[in-house]
């Protein structure tokens, strides 16, 4: 059984991501944990002048969250009924990243899925602040779904790598299982004018091939000075349906997605982005 943590702010973007999630995992037995972390809603209310008023507001926000969670479950069950999917409602007073990580740990979750943008839906940014924080700090794979993105069968998956970051078996198992279910082809893309020649790179490449055995797998090398246009061109040329990147210090994700600050985003994929975390979690 696969366990999925799904943070939601009850926005249209969040529900669109949930529709994508249940469609992507329609053939698998899954437990979905719909999570709403509401501490910011309380602390950001500047009218609170006393502890008693804060406690009243916390209770009010909690009740509202529980109602919205139930409405979300009724809606998704009506749209995509699936006897293999079970849902749990979780409303927590805490910071989003902390609550997601706690739930990931307690449930040993396999994946976190959310929209790239939430309720604010600022069209001038690629990812909302919460999504960026979750992608960067939550210790499990994170799949983010662009606003308005309609589900497509993932026929082609792009795995962006410089072969310098060691991969985790459990993380790659997730990618390989998605590819096997849909008969997807995985394309690894190495952007450099230099060949894969160090022992570290060769070992990581061989490990990647071992994990993707019996899956259609191609390696590509492109000499691109500006990586972002190179990635976007590759996505368009090869009709990529999911982009996969690894989050680690000094990784390609760090260099491309988080350019110095969380506010300066250079990569704007129009397809789902799966971020694998370089944390050592047991492969089950």
Kinemage of the C-alpha trace (Angstrom):
@kinemage 1
@onewidth
@group {chain A} dominant
@subgroup {mainchain}
@vectorlist {calphas} color= white
{ca unk a 1} P 0.000 0.000 0.000
{ca unk a 2} L 1.266 3.445 -0.931
{ca unk a 3} L 0.793 6.292 1.541
{ca unk a 4} L 0.309 9.815 0.209
{ca unk a 5} L 0.388 13.068 2.184
{ca unk a 6} L -1.666 15.731 0.450
{ca unk a 7} L -1.425 19.284 1.882
{ca unk a 8} L -4.379 21.449 0.908
{ca unk a 9} L -5.507 25.029 1.400
{ca unk a 10} L -8.892 24.195 -0.184
{ca unk a 11} L -8.106 26.212 -3.297
{ca unk a 12} L -9.039 25.287 -6.842
{ca unk a 13} L -5.358 24.620 -7.546
{ca unk a 14} L -5.145 22.220 -4.627
{ca unk a 15} L -8.214 20.281 -5.752
{ca unk a 16} L -6.867 20.105 -9.302
{ca unk a 17} L -3.689 18.536 -7.874
{ca unk a 18} L -5.800 16.023 -5.945
{ca unk a 19} L -7.628 15.038 -9.155
{ca unk a 20} L -4.251 14.452 -10.805
{ca unk a 21} L -3.052 12.399 -7.824
{ca unk a 22} L -5.989 9.979 -7.766
{ca unk a 23} L -5.763 9.542 -11.550
{ca unk a 24} L -1.998 8.910 -11.508
{ca unk a 25} L -2.413 6.336 -8.729
{ca unk a 26} L -5.705 4.826 -9.885
{ca unk a 27} L -4.200 1.350 -10.279
{ca unk a 28} L -2.577 1.310 -6.842
{ca unk a 29} L -3.892 0.682 -3.357
{ca unk a 30} L -3.345 3.993 -1.574
{ca unk a 31} L -4.033 5.805 1.651
{ca unk a 32} L -4.363 9.554 1.187
{ca unk a 33} L -3.847 11.839 4.173
{ca unk a 34} L -5.481 15.179 3.381
{ca unk a 35} L -3.677 17.689 5.572
{ca unk a 36} L -4.585 21.268 6.375
{ca unk a 37} L -2.080 23.133 8.570
{ca unk a 38} L -3.748 26.254 9.909
{ca unk a 39} L -1.316 27.984 12.293
{ca unk a 40} L -0.692 30.853 9.871
{ca unk a 41} L -4.417 31.561 9.617
{ca unk a 42} L -4.472 32.173 13.360
{ca unk a 43} L -1.174 33.995 13.826
{ca unk a 44} L -1.751 36.281 10.832
{ca unk a 45} L -4.995 37.633 12.266
{ca unk a 46} L -3.957 41.056 13.594
{ca unk a 47} L -7.243 41.555 15.442
{ca unk a 48} L -6.284 39.008 18.106
{ca unk a 49} L -5.485 40.922 21.309
{ca unk a 50} L -5.683 38.234 23.966
{ca unk a 51} L -4.963 34.553 24.509
{ca unk a 52} L -8.666 33.801 25.002
{ca unk a 53} L -9.513 35.359 21.642
{ca unk a 54} L -6.743 33.342 20.036
{ca unk a 55} L -8.121 30.130 21.518
{ca unk a 56} L -11.581 31.016 20.181
{ca unk a 57} L -10.136 31.685 16.734
{ca unk a 58} L -8.180 28.403 16.784
{ca unk a 59} L -11.375 26.510 17.530
{ca unk a 60} L -13.260 28.373 14.796
{ca unk a 61} L -10.530 27.747 12.194
{ca unk a 62} L -10.288 24.079 13.197
{ca unk a 63} L -14.041 23.577 12.794
{ca unk a 64} L -13.959 25.285 9.407
{ca unk a 65} L -11.003 23.151 8.292
{ca unk a 66} L -12.773 19.938 9.285
{ca unk a 67} L -15.858 20.955 7.291
{ca unk a 68} L -13.750 21.843 4.224
{ca unk a 69} L -11.800 18.584 4.462
{ca unk a 70} L -15.046 16.604 4.485
{ca unk a 71} L -16.356 18.597 1.512
{ca unk a 72} L -13.124 17.867 -0.362
{ca unk a 73} L -13.434 14.137 0.334
{ca unk a 74} L -17.069 14.033 -0.790
{ca unk a 75} L -16.181 15.875 -3.983
{ca unk a 76} L -13.207 13.681 -4.941
{ca unk a 77} L -15.143 10.491 -4.153
{ca unk a 78} L -17.926 11.661 -6.434
{ca unk a 79} L -15.528 12.558 -9.279
{ca unk a 80} L -13.141 9.612 -8.963
{ca unk a 81} L -14.591 6.738 -6.900
{ca unk a 82} L -11.972 4.056 -6.365
{ca unk a 83} L -12.285 1.119 -3.945
{ca unk a 84} L -8.482 0.957 -3.742
{ca unk a 85} L -8.237 4.484 -2.319
{ca unk a 86} L -8.922 5.396 1.296
{ca unk a 87} L -8.796 8.915 2.717
{ca unk a 88} L -7.986 10.402 6.102
{ca unk a 89} L -8.614 13.980 7.241
{ca unk a 90} L -5.906 15.757 9.232
{ca unk a 91} L -6.278 19.330 10.521
{ca unk a 92} L -3.220 20.492 12.464
{ca unk a 93} L -2.291 23.686 14.257
{ca unk a 94} L 1.300 24.073 13.106
{ca unk a 95} L 3.607 25.215 10.329
{ca unk a 96} L 2.999 23.435 7.037
{ca unk a 97} L 6.496 21.968 6.573
{ca unk a 98} L 6.613 20.729 10.176
{ca unk a 99} L 3.170 19.141 9.954
{ca unk a 100} L 3.948 17.477 6.631
{ca unk a 101} L 7.228 16.101 7.956
{ca unk a 102} L 5.552 14.838 11.136
{ca unk a 103} L 2.889 13.062 9.089
{ca unk a 104} L 5.479 11.650 6.689
{ca unk a 105} L 7.418 10.262 9.664
{ca unk a 106} L 4.466 8.883 11.599
{ca unk a 107} L 2.921 7.178 8.557
{ca unk a 108} L 6.190 6.361 6.782
{ca unk a 109} L 4.660 8.067 3.742
{ca unk a 110} L 5.932 7.405 0.253
{ca unk a 111} L 5.004 10.674 -1.432
{ca unk a 112} L 3.695 14.191 -0.880
{ca unk a 113} L 1.522 15.700 -3.635
{ca unk a 114} L 0.372 19.323 -3.863
{ca unk a 115} L -0.286 22.156 -6.291
{ca unk a 116} L 2.517 24.451 -7.398
{ca unk a 117} L 0.446 27.417 -6.244
{ca unk a 118} L -2.233 27.717 -3.621
{ca unk a 119} L -5.049 30.068 -2.819
{ca unk a 120} L -3.122 33.236 -3.726
{ca unk a 121} L -2.630 31.895 -7.301
{ca unk a 122} L -0.110 34.572 -8.297
{ca unk a 123} L 0.280 34.012 -12.049
{ca unk a 124} L 3.624 35.838 -12.001
{ca unk a 125} L 5.332 33.102 -10.007
{ca unk a 126} L 5.998 29.468 -10.861
{ca unk a 127} L 5.738 28.076 -7.327
{ca unk a 128} L 4.089 29.401 -4.206
{ca unk a 129} L 6.203 29.877 -1.100
{ca unk a 130} L 4.626 26.918 0.702
{ca unk a 131} L 5.261 24.587 -2.224
{ca unk a 132} L 8.895 25.681 -2.442
{ca unk a 133} L 9.415 25.117 1.273
{ca unk a 134} L 7.834 21.671 1.108
{ca unk a 135} L 9.930 20.691 -1.929
{ca unk a 136} L 13.100 21.843 -0.245
{ca unk a 137} L 12.650 20.623 3.325
{ca unk a 138} L 10.144 17.750 3.491
{ca unk a 139} L 11.917 14.427 3.771
{ca unk a 140} L 10.049 12.438 1.154
{ca unk a 141} L 9.463 12.818 -2.587
{ca unk a 142} L 7.245 15.776 -3.470
{ca unk a 143} L 5.142 15.899 -6.628
{ca unk a 144} L 3.886 19.381 -7.497
{ca unk a 145} L 1.126 19.888 -10.070
{ca unk a 146} L 0.937 23.148 -12.089
{ca unk a 147} L -2.214 25.232 -11.791
{ca unk a 148} L -4.829 24.086 -14.264
{ca unk a 149} L -2.785 21.116 -15.467
{ca unk a 150} L -4.930 18.342 -16.928
{ca unk a 151} L -3.873 14.756 -16.345
{ca unk a 152} L -1.969 13.046 -19.149
{ca unk a 153} L -0.726 9.468 -19.061
{ca unk a 154} L 2.995 9.830 -18.219
{ca unk a 155} L 4.473 8.331 -21.382
{ca unk a 156} L 7.800 10.166 -21.053
{ca unk a 157} L 9.610 11.000 -17.810
{ca unk a 158} L 12.636 13.304 -17.697
{ca unk a 159} L 15.230 12.598 -15.001
{ca unk a 160} L 17.567 15.573 -14.738
{ca unk a 161} L 20.961 14.732 -13.227
{ca unk a 162} L 24.659 15.555 -13.198
{ca unk a 163} L 25.411 12.058 -11.811
{ca unk a 164} L 27.184 13.621 -8.816
{ca unk a 165} L 24.411 13.090 -6.268
{ca unk a 166} L 23.948 9.580 -4.818
{ca unk a 167} L 20.431 8.254 -5.306
{ca unk a 168} L 18.225 6.524 -2.756
{ca unk a 169} L 16.675 3.165 -3.656
{ca unk a 170} L 13.299 4.030 -2.178
{ca unk a 171} L 13.126 7.258 -4.165
{ca unk a 172} L 14.050 5.603 -7.456
{ca unk a 173} L 11.647 2.741 -6.749
{ca unk a 174} L 8.803 5.257 -6.845
{ca unk a 175} L 9.887 6.517 -10.287
{ca unk a 176} L 10.428 3.017 -11.653
{ca unk a 177} L 7.022 1.815 -10.452
{ca unk a 178} L 5.260 4.743 -12.119
{ca unk a 179} L 7.151 3.966 -15.328
{ca unk a 180} L 6.280 0.272 -15.167
{ca unk a 181} L 2.576 0.858 -14.559
{ca unk a 182} L 2.224 3.146 -17.580
{ca unk a 183} L 4.959 1.713 -19.806
{ca unk a 184} L 6.728 5.068 -19.623
{ca unk a 185} L 10.130 5.832 -21.080
{ca unk a 186} L 12.628 7.461 -18.727
{ca unk a 187} L 15.069 9.952 -20.227
{ca unk a 188} L 18.071 10.989 -18.138
{ca unk a 189} L 19.454 14.375 -19.149
{ca unk a 190} L 23.024 15.420 -18.362
{ca unk a 191} L 23.726 19.044 -19.288
{ca unk a 192} L 27.463 19.489 -19.740
{ca unk a 193} L 30.146 19.724 -22.382
{ca unk a 194} L 32.208 17.209 -20.410
{ca unk a 195} L 31.527 13.452 -20.584
{ca unk a 196} L 30.589 11.296 -17.624
{ca unk a 197} L 34.118 10.347 -16.604
{ca unk a 198} L 34.641 10.493 -12.830
{ca unk a 199} L 34.262 7.299 -10.804
{ca unk a 200} L 31.497 8.953 -8.775
{ca unk a 201} L 29.521 9.808 -11.904
{ca unk a 202} L 30.004 6.384 -13.466
{ca unk a 203} L 28.962 4.594 -10.283
{ca unk a 204} L 25.847 6.742 -9.949
{ca unk a 205} L 24.940 6.206 -13.602
{ca unk a 206} L 25.323 2.439 -13.229
{ca unk a 207} L 23.219 2.497 -10.076
{ca unk a 208} L 20.532 4.414 -11.952
{ca unk a 209} L 20.517 1.819 -14.735
{ca unk a 210} L 20.248 -0.996 -12.189
{ca unk a 211} L 17.191 0.578 -10.576
{ca unk a 212} L 15.521 1.141 -13.952
{ca unk a 213} L 16.167 -2.365 -15.275
{ca unk a 214} L 13.516 -3.670 -17.689
{ca unk a 215} L 12.256 -0.129 -18.202
{ca unk a 216} L 12.693 1.877 -21.383
{ca unk a 217} L 15.615 4.093 -20.399
{ca unk a 218} L 17.664 6.518 -22.473
{ca unk a 219} L 20.601 8.697 -21.487
{ca unk a 220} L 21.081 12.080 -23.143
{ca unk a 221} L 23.886 14.616 -22.913
{ca unk a 222} L 23.423 18.195 -24.077
{ca unk a 223} L 26.034 20.950 -24.096
{ca unk a 224} L 23.933 23.825 -22.794
{ca unk a 225} L 25.388 26.950 -21.226
{ca unk a 226} L 21.999 28.187 -20.051
{ca unk a 227} L 20.382 25.174 -18.401
{ca unk a 228} L 16.822 26.386 -18.046
{ca unk a 229} L 16.136 26.908 -21.799
{ca unk a 230} L 17.914 23.601 -22.452
{ca unk a 231} L 15.559 21.794 -20.074
{ca unk a 232} L 12.473 23.490 -21.465
{ca unk a 233} L 13.500 22.679 -25.042
{ca unk a 234} L 14.068 19.041 -24.104
{ca unk a 235} L 10.654 18.850 -22.422
{ca unk a 236} L 8.958 20.163 -25.542
{ca unk a 237} L 10.987 18.102 -28.023
{ca unk a 238} L 10.501 14.791 -26.212
{ca unk a 239} L 6.929 15.480 -25.050
{ca unk a 240} L 7.852 15.016 -21.399
{ca unk a 241} L 4.957 14.436 -18.968
{ca unk a 242} L 6.817 14.465 -15.624
{ca unk a 243} L 10.096 16.188 -14.722
{ca unk a 244} L 12.155 14.491 -11.995
{ca unk a 245} L 14.915 16.252 -10.060
{ca unk a 246} L 16.909 15.416 -6.926
{ca unk a 247} L 17.014 17.821 -4.010
{ca unk a 248} L 20.424 17.917 -2.344
{ca unk a 249} L 22.897 20.600 -1.418
{ca unk a 250} L 24.651 21.761 -4.600
{ca unk a 251} L 22.335 19.594 -6.717
{ca unk a 252} L 20.817 20.604 -10.047
{ca unk a 253} L 17.560 21.369 -8.247
{ca unk a 254} L 19.342 23.709 -5.854
{ca unk a 255} L 21.150 25.454 -8.695
{ca unk a 256} L 18.189 25.801 -11.036
{ca unk a 257} L 15.091 26.027 -8.880
{ca unk a 258} L 16.400 27.893 -5.858
{ca unk a 259} L 18.665 30.582 -7.307
{ca unk a 260} L 19.995 32.102 -4.104
{ca unk a 261} L 16.602 32.854 -2.591
{ca unk a 262} L 13.180 31.261 -2.623
{ca unk a 263} L 11.818 34.354 -4.342
{ca unk a 264} L 13.961 34.102 -7.460
{ca unk a 265} L 12.688 31.232 -9.550
{ca unk a 266} L 14.100 30.586 -12.993
{ca unk a 267} L 12.509 27.241 -13.876
{ca unk a 268} L 8.823 27.284 -14.807
{ca unk a 269} L 7.837 23.794 -15.948
{ca unk a 270} L 4.323 23.475 -17.333
{ca unk a 271} L 4.282 19.814 -16.314
{ca unk a 272} L 4.318 18.034 -12.943
{ca unk a 273} L 7.631 18.233 -11.107
{ca unk a 274} L 8.694 15.294 -8.926
{ca unk a 275} L 11.387 16.248 -6.422
{ca unk a 276} L 13.323 13.346 -4.923
{ca unk a 277} L 14.971 14.007 -1.582
{ca unk a 278} L 18.535 12.904 -0.952
{ca unk a 279} L 17.721 11.499 2.487
{ca unk a 280} L 18.424 7.929 3.478
{ca unk a 281} L 14.984 6.360 4.036
{ca unk a 282} L 14.543 2.615 4.197
{ca unk a 283} L 13.422 1.018 0.946
{ca unk a 284} L 10.191 -0.903 1.596
